[in-house]
C-alpha cells in the first residue's frame, strides 16, 4: 500500500517513536492521522500544530472496550500502527519482587496488539489494500536480561505472523518491525550506539509500502541481526551474560 492518501491510526503517539511516525506519515502525504494515547492531555502537542489532518483520540490499548470504541470513531483507517509499548519495572523472573511488571508488559505489548488488530480488522477490510504495522523489538528474537519484556515482544511477533495469515485474504498486510535500542525515554537507559526514531519510522513505513513482512530498521539493527544469524548461541549468551555467576 501507499502512505500517500492513507488514513492511519498510531497508538502511543504522544512521544518517541510514535510521534516520529506521525511526522513521517504527514511528510509522506497521509490524508489523516488519528493520534492516540492513554492520557489525551499528552496529545496537546498536536492540537497546537493546527493541522486538520491530525485527529487526537484517547485510547488505552489495554482496554478492549476502548479499542472497539476507537474503531467505531476511526472507521476509515487503512493503516493501523500498533506502537504503544512498555517496559515493566521487574525485568527478571525469579529475582523479581512480583510478576506485576511482566503482566503489564503482556497487557500492553501483546494483548494490546491483539485487541487493536481484532477491533480494526473489519475497518481495514473495507479498503481491500490496507496494513497493520506492529512495532516490536529485536528482543522478539533474542532474549535479553529484560526477560519478561523479551517474552512479551516474542509473543507479539508470533501473533503478528498468525494475524498476517488470517488477514491476507481481506487484503490487509501485517508488518513487524524489530529495532534494537532507540533514542527514546525507554531506550536511553540502554548502551550506545542507539537508533534515531527517524530511522525506525522511515524504514518501517518503507516496509509497509514495499509489502515486506518483517523489517530490521536502521543500520545498527541490521548489524546486530547479521551477528545473530552468524552466531545465534554466542549473541544469545552475551545478551544474558549479566546472570553469569
Secondary structure, DSSP 8 states (H G I E B T S, - for coil): --STT-EEEETTTTSHHHHHHHHHHHHTT-SEEEEEESSGGGGHHHHTTT-TTEEEEE--TT-HHHHHHHHHHTTT-SEEEE------S---SSS-S-SHHHHHHIIIIIIHHHHHHHHHHHHHHTTSSEEEEEE--GGGTS--SSHHHHHHHHHHHHHHHHHHHHHGGGTEEEEEE--SSBSSTTGGGS-S--B-HHHHHHHHHHHHHHT-SEE--HHHHHHHHHHHHH-HHHHHHHHTGGG--
